[in-house]
Amino acid sequence: MPTLLHLDSSADLLHSTSRSLTEHFADTWRARGAEYTAVRRDLHRDPLPHLPTNALHWAPRLRAEGEVADPRAEELQQALIAEVLAADVLVIGAPMYQWTVPSTLKAWLDYLHVPGVTAPYDEPTLPFAGKPVVVVCSRGDRYGAGTPNAGLDFVTPVLTQVLGAALGMDVTFVVAELTLAQRIPAMGEFIAEHRTGLAKAQVELEALANR
């Protein structure tokens, strides 16, 4: 039974672009047939606690003397890893907050990236290798090449590194820009561009969900 893990991290529960787009992906996924199921994890509504100890950064066999993890925190980490292992595809909503990922999403990454368990260290451990991940990046302005904000996107680089390079997942980014055009009067001239980009993102997500 094909399973989608659907994660959101936006703090905006009313007008979030990333939430609407991940939901669009999930709806398209479920529309493929009754066997296509989805598991939802809302990292804002149900935030994960920050790692209580650096011991959780390492496989138990790699922890230094005295590095002990709370069993409850270790159980949570194992459950989060198992949730990803059980999924065939992930869709992640990653809005840009202060030029980078929301802290709720960063906390999830901290639990997920564990050298010796989910990432290679002393052994070629890579259980997530090749797992498809669709990351929906929403941002209020433009950050592409040739724009005034070029080089200030710290969302896609960190997710490329952690999910792709470190964990070995197959990461695809779908970007929706100028999300603040309808909120900030001074950006009103970009409303049409935002709507065009949003429609393009929806089409891209439909194609990915069906593939």
N, C-alpha and C positions, 0 to 999 in steps of 0.2 A: 504494500500500500504506500504510494508516494506521499511523503510528508514534507510540508513546508514549515520552517521555523520563522515566524514573523516577529521581528523586534522593532519597537519604536522607542525613541528617546526624547522626543520633543516635549517641552514643557507647555506648549500651546495646545490645549485640549479643544479649542473651538475653531481655529483658522489655520492649523498647521498644514503647510504644503507637503512636508515629508510624510506626515501621517496619511494624508489623502492619497498620496502616490503609492505608499506601501500597501494601503488597503486596496487600491486599484490592482496592484500585482496579485495580492492574495485572492481577490474576487475572481480574477482571470484564471488563476491556478485552480480554484475550486470548481469553476465552470467547466473544466475539462472532464469532469466525471465524479461520481460519488466516491470513488476510491482515492481521489486527490484531497487529502486532509491538510489542515493547518493547525499548528500550535502557536499560541500568541503569548509573547512575553513583553509587557509594557514596563520598560526600565524607569519611566518617570512615575507612573502610578504606583508601582511596586519596586522602589529603588533598592538596589543591593547595598549592603553595608560595605564600607571601604575595607580592604584587607586588614585584619587585625594584627597581622604579623608578617614579616618578610619570609617566614618559613614556607608560606603558601606559594611563594615564587618558585619553589624547587620541588622536585620529586622527593619523597621521604628519604631515599637512599643518598641524596645529594645534600641534605641539610647538614649544616655544621653542628658541632656539639653544642647543646643548649638551645637549639632552635626547635621549638615545639609549637605545633598548631593546635588551636582549640578544636576538639572533635566536631563540634557543630559547624564551624567554619569550613573544616575539611569536607564535611558531608555536603555542605552547600556547593563547594567547588566541584566535587565529584558529580553532583546532580546537574550542574550547568554544563560540564563537559559531556556528560551522557546525553543531555538534551541536544547538543550539537551533533554528536555521533549518530543519534537516531534520525536526524533530519537528512533528507535527500537534497534539499535546497534551502538556503537562507535568504531572506530579504531583510535589510537593515535600514531603518530611517536614521540618517545622520545629518541633522541640521547643523549649520555653522554657528557656534556660540563663541564670541570673542576670538574669532579666526580659527577655532579648532573644534574638536568634538565636545558634546556635552559631558559633564563629569559623570553622569549616570552611565553613559556608554563606555567611558574610560574605565569605570569600575568593573563592568562586565569583561572588558578586555584583560584587565589585571587578573581576574579569576581564570580566564581561559588560557592565557599564555603561561605554560609551565614547562621550563626546560627539563627534559628527562621524562615528561609525560605526554605533552602535546607538541613539543618542539624538540629538535635534536640537541643533544649535549654530549653525553658519553656514549650514546647509542643512536642509531638512525631512526628515532621515534618521531613519526609524523602521521598520526591517525586521521587527520583531517585532509590529507593530501588529495587535491583534485576536487574537493567538494565545492559545488557552485555557490557563490555568494553574490547577490545583487545588492549594491549599496546605493541608496537614494540620498543624494547630497542636495540639500536646499540651502540657498544663501541669499542674503538680502540685496547684494550688489552684483557686479560683474567681476570675475576674477580670472578670465581667460587671458591668453597671450595677447599683448598689445593694449590691454586695458590698464587704467591707473592702478588697479589693485593686483596686477599680475605678480605672482610670487608670494602673495599673502594668504594663500589657501593652505592651511595647516590641518585640513580634514583629510583630504585624499592621500597625502603623503604618509601620514601615520597609519591609516587603514591599509594602504598598500603594503607597508612594511610589516605590520603585525599579522594581518590576515593572510596576505599573499606570501611575502618573503619568509616570514618566521613560521607560520602555520601551514603553508603550502596550499592554501585554498585557491580556487579559480575565481578571482574577483572581477566583477564588472560594475562600473560606476555609471549611474544615470543622474544627470545634474539638472536642477531647476534653479535658475538665477533670477535676480531682480524681484524677489518675493516681497520686498518692502515698497515696491512701486505704487501699490494701491493704498498704502498706509501713510506714506510720507508725501505731502503735497509737492515738495521740490523734485520728487522723482516721477511725477505724473507723466512726463513725456515718455517714460519707459514702460507704461502699462501694456501697450500693444506687443512690445517685444517680450515682456514677461508671459503674456497669454500664449504667444506663439511657441515660446520655449516650453511652457507647461504642457501644451498639446503634444509637442514632439516627445516629451518625456513619457507621457501616457502611452503613446504608440510604441515607444521603445520597450516599455515595461510589459505591454501586452505580448509583444513578439518574444521577449525573454521568458515570460510565464508559460507560453505555449510551446516553447522549445525545450 
